[in-house]
Amino acid sequence: MYGVSPYAGYDRVNQLPFLFFGELDKRLLPMERVLALSEGDEAVAFPFSALAGKEIVVLYEPETVSALDQTYIPQSRQVDSTADFSPVVDGSRLSLTAVDGGFRDQETGTTWNISGQAVEGPLEGKGLKPEVSFNSFWFAWAVFQADTAMYQP
């Protein structure tokens, strides 16, 4: 049945990972959410807690419903979400800032959603080019990318 999760409570930051028996990287709580970027042998993790209010190329949305909090998903708590994109559209670099209902670029006044789609304004219908990244729990990323650098605000 859609809207029902068998993993209720799994994504609480103070929870230990379910069915994970490996050694935990203690730089963060294991269930802290991170945006991880990787290119070649280089990797960096951005804890969601460090993304709020920062000027970076990552779109950060603090109110996404968790699919892992409650059995009936619509009753779940709000968690954070991120997506990262190239800020260049039609050869011009855009500066995005958070506004009610999304993000607005300072150059054209276009409103963008968390998916990188222009939803209102002169660039409506255009999309930001996604960059390769992973929205993950820290423990899961750290297992495979042990040498990940940690973003320090």
Backbone as CSV, one residue per row, in Angstrom:
resi,resn,N_x,N_y,N_z,CA_x,CA_y,CA_z,C_x,C_y,C_z
1,MET,0.841,-1.163,0.000,0.000,0.000,0.000,0.898,1.242,0.000
2,TYR,0.628,2.200,-0.897,1.375,3.447,-0.938,1.030,4.284,0.284
3,GLY,1.979,5.060,0.749,1.751,5.901,1.912,2.035,5.201,3.221
4,VAL,2.503,3.949,3.178,2.809,3.191,4.392,4.274,2.770,4.344
5,SER,4.993,2.991,5.451,6.405,2.646,5.504,6.653,1.543,6.522
6,PRO,7.400,0.497,6.153,7.757,-0.533,7.120,8.943,-0.117,8.004
7,TYR,9.487,1.073,7.783,10.682,1.529,8.500,10.387,2.685,9.457
8,ALA,9.226,2.693,10.079,8.842,3.789,10.967,9.910,4.024,12.035
9,GLY,10.325,5.282,12.180,11.311,5.667,13.179,12.750,5.511,12.744
10,TYR,12.977,4.949,11.569,14.339,4.647,11.127,15.213,5.883,10.956
11,ASP,14.639,7.002,10.566,15.468,8.157,10.232,15.640,9.159,11.371
12,ARG,15.390,8.772,12.589,15.639,9.668,13.718,17.154,9.750,13.930
13,VAL,17.650,10.968,14.065,19.098,11.194,14.076,19.812,10.444,15.205
14,ASN,19.142,10.193,16.312,19.782,9.489,17.428,19.585,7.976,17.364
15,GLN,18.984,7.490,16.296,18.742,6.060,16.076,20.021,5.408,15.534
16,LEU,20.239,4.144,15.879,21.326,3.389,15.258,20.816,2.769,13.963
17,PRO,21.660,2.621,12.951,21.233,2.039,11.680,20.713,0.613,11.860
18,PHE,19.595,0.330,11.236,18.962,-0.981,11.267,19.746,-1.953,10.388
19,LEU,20.095,-3.098,10.908,20.799,-4.158,10.189,22.163,-3.737,9.653
20,PHE,22.798,-2.772,10.291,24.154,-2.391,9.931,25.057,-2.795,11.083
21,PHE,26.055,-3.609,10.799,26.911,-4.140,11.853,28.374,-3.726,11.683
22,GLY,28.632,-2.809,10.758,29.993,-2.351,10.530,30.405,-1.291,11.537
23,GLU,31.642,-0.832,11.413,32.151,0.210,12.287,31.610,1.560,11.828
24,LEU,31.130,2.357,12.759,30.548,3.661,12.438,31.618,4.745,12.451
25,ASP,31.559,5.653,11.478,32.415,6.826,11.440,31.808,7.840,12.420
26,LYS,32.546,8.215,13.435,32.010,9.019,14.525,32.075,10.531,14.293
27,ARG,32.432,10.963,13.092,32.471,12.408,12.847,31.090,13.037,12.912
28,LEU,30.055,12.249,12.619,28.660,12.695,12.723,27.846,11.579,13.343
29,LEU,26.650,11.910,13.824,25.730,10.857,14.245,25.420,10.016,13.014
30,PRO,25.298,8.706,13.155,25.154,7.839,11.986,23.934,8.157,11.121
31,MET,22.849,8.618,11.719,21.632,8.866,10.945,21.477,10.335,10.538
32,GLU,22.529,11.147,10.747,22.446,12.521,10.262,22.431,12.477,8.744
33,ARG,21.579,13.278,8.166,21.491,13.334,6.708,22.593,14.224,6.168
34,VAL,23.180,13.807,5.052,24.234,14.571,4.405,23.972,14.642,2.908
35,LEU,24.436,15.701,2.320,24.518,15.801,0.870,25.966,15.500,0.554
36,ALA,26.213,14.440,-0.186,27.580,14.017,-0.489,27.865,14.233,-1.964
37,LEU,28.985,14.864,-2.238,29.420,15.112,-3.608,30.688,14.327,-3.852
38,SER,30.773,13.735,-5.019,31.926,12.904,-5.332,32.330,13.117,-6.776
39,GLU,33.627,13.299,-6.980,34.166,13.397,-8.335,35.536,12.753,-8.324
40,GLY,35.707,11.714,-9.097,36.964,10.980,-9.100,37.226,10.388,-7.731
41,ASP,38.412,10.648,-7.186,38.779,10.144,-5.864,38.429,11.111,-4.741
42,GLU,37.854,12.245,-5.064,37.538,13.265,-4.070,36.056,13.183,-3.678
43,ALA,35.785,13.312,-2.386,34.404,13.320,-1.897,34.306,14.292,-0.730
44,VAL,33.166,14.956,-0.625,32.913,15.856,0.493,31.464,15.674,0.925
45,ALA,31.227,15.727,2.228,29.883,15.596,2.779,29.473,16.908,3.427
46,PHE,28.244,17.335,3.153,27.670,18.535,3.747,26.538,18.097,4.664
47,PRO,26.747,18.131,5.986,25.635,17.799,6.886,24.484,18.775,6.657
48,PHE,23.254,18.278,6.623,22.117,19.163,6.419,22.105,20.281,7.454
49,SER,22.547,19.975,8.672,22.546,20.981,9.730,23.460,22.158,9.389
50,ALA,24.431,21.965,8.504,25.345,23.038,8.116,24.873,23.787,6.872
51,LEU,23.814,23.303,6.223,23.366,23.923,4.977,22.424,25.099,5.193
52,ALA,21.663,25.088,6.264,20.658,26.136,6.479,21.314,27.507,6.551
53,GLY,20.823,28.419,5.743,21.285,29.796,5.788,22.640,30.062,5.162
54,LYS,23.220,29.115,4.447,24.538,29.311,3.837,24.385,29.645,2.355
55,GLU,25.313,30.433,1.822,25.331,30.719,0.397,26.153,29.659,-0.296
56,ILE,25.475,28.672,-0.857,26.129,27.603,-1.599,25.287,27.290,-2.819
57,VAL,25.756,26.459,-3.692,25.073,26.143,-4.933,24.028,25.043,-4.725
58,VAL,23.803,24.654,-3.497,22.867,23.586,-3.165,21.528,24.193,-2.781
59,LEU,20.427,23.654,-3.322,19.093,24.066,-2.898,18.719,23.233,-1.681
60,TYR,18.254,23.877,-0.655,17.947,23.229,0.620,16.493,23.499,0.975
61,GLU,15.717,22.454,1.182,14.293,22.573,1.518,14.069,21.927,2.881
62,PRO,13.701,22.713,3.899,13.575,22.153,5.247,12.271,21.417,5.533
63,GLU,11.329,21.385,4.626,10.035,20.793,4.948,9.607,19.733,3.944
64,THR,10.253,18.579,4.014,9.903,17.435,3.184,9.430,16.331,4.115
65,VAL,8.371,15.651,3.757,7.845,14.598,4.618,8.765,13.379,4.574
66,SER,9.121,12.878,5.754,9.957,11.681,5.856,9.152,10.443,5.497
67,ALA,9.738,9.590,4.674,9.098,8.302,4.353,9.485,7.240,5.377
68,LEU,10.310,7.628,6.344,10.842,6.647,7.292,10.456,6.913,8.742
69,ASP,9.629,7.904,9.013,9.318,8.282,10.387,8.135,7.510,10.971
70,GLN,7.038,7.477,10.272,5.815,6.814,10.743,5.400,5.736,9.750
71,THR,4.638,4.788,10.216,4.140,3.749,9.315,3.254,4.370,8.235
72,TYR,2.366,5.285,8.627,1.515,5.994,7.669,2.230,7.294,7.308
73,ILE,2.830,7.341,6.130,3.748,8.402,5.729,3.166,9.813,5.868
74,PRO,1.902,10.080,5.502,1.395,11.458,5.656,1.428,11.966,7.102
75,GLN,1.544,11.082,8.079,1.631,11.501,9.482,3.077,11.694,9.934
76,SER,4.021,11.483,9.050,5.440,11.593,9.396,5.853,13.038,9.629
77,ARG,6.951,13.197,10.326,7.493,14.521,10.603,8.178,15.073,9.357
78,GLN,8.456,16.347,9.420,9.170,17.018,8.340,10.674,16.798,8.523
79,VAL,11.374,16.521,7.448,12.828,16.415,7.447,13.350,17.313,6.342
80,ASP,14.631,17.454,6.253,15.232,18.320,5.254,15.482,17.564,3.953
81,SER,15.631,18.317,2.878,15.944,17.745,1.579,16.892,18.692,0.852
82,THR,17.721,18.141,0.006,18.640,18.969,-0.776,18.691,18.487,-2.218
83,ALA,19.133,19.363,-3.075,19.422,19.031,-4.468,20.478,20.021,-4.927
84,ASP,21.374,19.587,-5.773,22.380,20.529,-6.248,22.402,20.562,-7.761
85,PHE,22.647,21.759,-8.261,22.570,22.018,-9.688,23.666,22.981,-10.099
86,SER,23.959,22.989,-11.390,24.771,24.053,-11.944,23.881,25.291,-11.973
87,PRO,24.365,26.434,-11.501,23.545,27.643,-11.506,23.569,28.381,-12.848
88,VAL,24.140,27.766,-13.877,24.263,28.424,-15.178,23.104,28.008,-16.089
89,VAL,22.369,28.998,-16.583,21.261,28.779,-17.517,21.479,29.689,-18.720
90,ASP,21.481,29.112,-19.902,21.687,29.867,-21.145,22.939,30.747,-21.077
91,GLY,24.012,30.220,-20.461,25.278,30.930,-20.390,25.382,31.967,-19.286
92,SER,24.318,32.184,-18.516,24.352,33.171,-17.431,24.308,32.472,-16.077
93,ARG,25.154,32.950,-15.154,25.184,32.384,-13.805,24.111,33.061,-12.969
94,LEU,23.275,32.245,-12.326,22.196,32.756,-11.487,22.565,32.652,-10.016
95,SER,22.087,33.608,-9.238,22.247,33.591,-7.780,20.870,33.326,-7.182
96,LEU,20.718,32.174,-6.532,19.423,31.780,-5.995,19.346,32.039,-4.499
97,THR,18.196,32.522,-4.065,17.948,32.702,-2.638,16.598,32.076,-2.299
98,ALA,16.477,31.626,-1.068,15.235,30.994,-0.619,14.134,32.040,-0.462
99,VAL,12.938,31.697,-0.940,11.731,32.508,-0.770,10.596,31.555,-0.429
100,ASP,9.476,32.094,0.020,8.318,31.240,0.294,7.956,30.461,-0.963
101,GLY,7.877,29.156,-0.832,7.470,28.320,-1.946,8.575,27.934,-2.908
102,GLY,9.833,28.243,-2.598,10.905,27.835,-3.494,12.134,28.713,-3.390
103,PHE,12.668,29.064,-4.560,13.906,29.825,-4.649,13.747,30.830,-5.781
104,ARG,14.354,32.006,-5.651,14.246,33.020,-6.692,15.649,33.450,-7.091
105,ASP,15.835,33.581,-8.428,17.141,34.077,-8.876,17.106,35.599,-8.895
106,GLN,18.220,36.181,-8.485,18.318,37.638,-8.376,18.420,38.306,-9.744
107,GLU,18.877,37.549,-10.734,19.116,38.143,-12.051,17.830,38.376,-12.844
108,THR,16.879,37.431,-12.806,15.662,37.561,-13.617,14.382,37.586,-12.797
109,GLY,14.477,37.236,-11.509,13.275,37.174,-10.670,12.473,35.908,-10.862
110,THR,13.022,34.932,-11.588,12.337,33.659,-11.817,12.302,32.859,-10.521
111,THR,11.174,32.179,-10.280,11.031,31.303,-9.117,11.297,29.868,-9.545
112,TRP,12.098,29.162,-8.729,12.530,27.790,-8.995,12.051,26.886,-7.872
113,ASN,11.816,25.603,-8.178,11.462,24.645,-7.126,12.679,23.807,-6.749
114,ILE,12.526,22.946,-5.738,13.627,22.120,-5.236,14.145,21.157,-6.310
115,SER,13.346,20.905,-7.341,13.755,20.021,-8.435,14.534,20.755,-9.522
116,GLY,14.793,22.057,-9.308,15.563,22.826,-10.284,14.760,23.275,-11.485
117,GLN,13.442,23.287,-11.372,12.581,23.709,-12.471,12.105,25.143,-12.250
118,ALA,12.163,25.958,-13.292,11.648,27.325,-13.224,10.123,27.244,-13.321
119,VAL,9.440,27.697,-12.286,7.979,27.543,-12.226,7.225,28.841,-12.449
120,GLU,7.929,29.980,-12.390,7.262,31.264,-12.606,8.308,32.311,-12.942
121,GLY,8.025,33.140,-13.931,8.939,34.212,-14.303,9.486,34.053,-15.698
122,PRO,10.430,34.911,-16.080,10.963,34.927,-17.439,11.581,33.603,-17.902
123,LEU,12.105,32.803,-16.980,12.737,31.534,-17.369,11.822,30.331,-17.142
124,GLU,10.528,30.577,-16.915,9.578,29.490,-16.672,9.709,28.408,-17.747
125,GLY,9.740,27.157,-17.291,9.878,26.022,-18.192,11.319,25.549,-18.361
126,LYS,12.270,26.387,-17.984,13.687,25.987,-18.056,14.027,25.156,-16.822
127,GLY,15.153,24.464,-16.907,15.610,23.669,-15.780,17.086,23.864,-15.520
128,LEU,17.473,23.768,-14.249,18.883,23.796,-13.887,19.459,22.412,-14.144
129,LYS,20.701,22.348,-14.579,21.347,21.066,-14.848,21.773,20.427,-13.523
130,PRO,21.275,19.217,-13.224,21.657,18.559,-11.969,23.127,18.171,-11.955
131,GLU,23.739,18.280,-10.794,25.092,17.801,-10.567,24.992,16.424,-9.917
132,VAL,26.044,15.645,-9.987,26.047,14.322,-9.382,26.234,14.473,-7.879
133,SER,25.272,13.997,-7.103,25.364,14.050,-5.647,24.500,12.942,-5.066
134,PHE,24.595,12.768,-3.770,23.847,11.737,-3.078,23.261,12.328,-1.812
135,ASN,21.989,12.101,-1.595,21.302,12.514,-0.388,21.217,11.256,0.458
136,SER,21.966,11.200,1.549,22.171,9.945,2.239,22.232,10.131,3.744
137,PHE,22.109,9.039,4.463,22.456,9.035,5.870,23.976,8.977,5.948
138,TRP,24.552,9.630,6.957,25.998,9.676,7.092,26.615,8.289,7.147
139,PHE,26.078,7.380,7.955,26.702,6.065,8.112,26.799,5.338,6.778
140,ALA,25.774,5.460,5.946,25.757,4.745,4.665,26.814,5.313,3.712
141,TRP,26.937,6.634,3.661,27.941,7.244,2.804,29.352,6.920,3.302
142,ALA,29.569,7.044,4.610,30.905,6.873,5.189,31.449,5.461,5.016
143,VAL,30.578,4.470,4.929,31.029,3.088,4.728,31.767,2.953,3.401
144,PHE,31.246,3.591,2.367,31.814,3.441,1.028,32.826,4.531,0.674
145,GLN,32.779,5.648,1.392,33.673,6.780,1.116,34.335,7.220,2.407
146,ALA,35.131,6.377,2.994,35.734,6.629,4.310,36.624,7.873,4.321
147,ASP,37.196,8.243,3.189,38.091,9.401,3.131,37.374,10.704,2.814
148,THR,36.069,10.721,2.953,35.297,11.911,2.653,35.718,13.082,3.534
149,ALA,35.931,14.226,2.912,36.188,15.451,3.665,34.851,15.949,4.215
150,MET,34.876,16.558,5.380,33.657,17.070,5.993,33.614,18.583,5.836
151,TYR,32.541,19.085,5.286,32.350,20.537,5.170,32.264,21.131,6.574
152,GLN,33.036,22.179,6.824,33.017,22.876,8.101,32.575,24.311,7.856
153,PRO,31.408,24.698,8.363,30.948,26.086,8.121,31.818,27.096,8.843
